[in-house]
Amino acid sequence: ADILLENRSESDWARSRLELPGLAWAFVQEKPVVIGGVLDQGSIGVLWIAGCDGWTRYVKHVIRMFRSIVSSGLYQRYLCQVHEFDHIARRFVERIGFTEMGTRNGLVSYGMVL
């Protein structure tokens, strides 16, 4: 399936994540709208999300999915990085409980300790 066909580099990035150890999920409406997961790095889970235009309509579902993973107790700490200019994604990760840790090379790092 073509995931994120609108932006080939994001599509390739998302596909590469599906092959790494951890959990992955997708929300599909005729085609994938948003995919994501948590990469397994021992006691640390690294959140990743990629979506097509309109993915924000599924924010509530994404939040439920992530909270379910957090409540499972699989990881003691979560990390993620967001492009500095992507204010929607930054608000999203802050809404689900991440705290900003700093910015480097245009990426804002976030963390969550349980």
C-alpha positions in Angstrom: 0.0 0.0 0.0 1.1 3.5 -0.6 1.5 5.2 2.7 1.7 9.0 2.7 2.0 9.1 -1.1 1.9 12.9 -1.0 5.4 13.0 0.4 7.7 10.3 -0.7 10.4 11.0 1.9 7.9 10.7 4.7 6.5 7.6 3.2 9.9 6.0 3.1 10.6 7.1 6.6 7.3 5.6 7.9 7.9 2.3 6.0 11.4 2.0 7.5 9.9 2.3 11.0 7.6 -0.6 10.4 10.6 -2.9 10.0 12.1 -2.0 13.4 11.4 -3.7 16.7 8.4 -2.4 18.6 4.7 -1.8 18.1 3.0 -0.4 15.1 -0.6 0.6 14.2 -2.6 2.3 11.5 -5.9 4.0 11.0 -7.4 3.3 7.6 -10.2 5.0 5.7 -10.0 3.5 2.2 -6.2 4.1 2.5 -3.9 4.6 5.5 -4.5 8.0 7.0 -2.2 7.9 10.0 0.3 5.2 11.0 2.5 5.2 14.1 4.1 3.1 16.7 6.6 2.9 19.5 10.1 1.7 18.7 11.5 -0.7 21.3 14.8 0.5 22.9 14.8 -1.6 26.0 13.1 0.2 28.8 12.6 3.2 26.5 9.9 3.5 23.8 10.3 6.0 21.0 7.0 7.3 19.7 6.7 7.9 15.9 3.7 9.0 13.9 3.2 9.8 10.2 0.0 11.0 8.6 -1.6 12.1 5.4 -3.5 15.4 5.0 -6.4 15.3 7.4 -4.8 12.9 9.9 -5.6 15.3 12.7 -9.3 14.2 12.5 -8.0 11.0 14.1 -6.2 12.6 17.0 -8.6 11.1 19.6 -7.9 7.6 18.3 -4.2 8.2 18.2 -4.3 9.4 21.8 -6.3 6.4 22.9 -3.8 4.1 21.2 -0.8 5.7 22.8 -2.4 5.8 26.3 -3.2 2.1 25.9 0.5 1.4 25.2 1.6 3.5 28.1 -0.8 1.8 30.5 0.6 -1.6 29.4 3.8 -0.9 31.4 6.0 -2.0 28.5 8.4 1.0 28.9 9.6 3.1 31.8 10.3 6.2 29.6 9.1 7.5 26.2 10.9 9.8 23.8 10.0 11.5 20.6 11.3 14.3 18.3 9.2 16.8 16.3 10.2 19.3 13.7 10.5 22.7 15.3 8.1 24.3 12.7 5.4 21.7 13.2 3.2 23.4 15.8 0.4 20.9 15.4 2.6 17.9 16.2 4.2 19.8 19.0 0.8 20.6 20.6 -0.1 16.9 20.1 2.8 15.4 21.9 2.5 18.0 24.7 -1.2 17.1 25.0 -0.4 13.4 25.5 2.0 14.1 28.3 5.4 14.7 26.8 7.7 17.5 28.2 10.0 19.5 25.9 13.7 18.7 26.6 15.5 20.9 24.1 16.0 21.8 20.4 18.8 20.7 18.1 19.2 20.8 14.3 15.5 21.9 13.9 14.1 19.0 16.0 12.5 19.5 19.3 13.1 16.6 21.7 10.4 15.5 24.1 10.4 13.0 26.9 8.0 11.3 29.3 9.0 9.4 32.4 6.4 7.2 34.1 
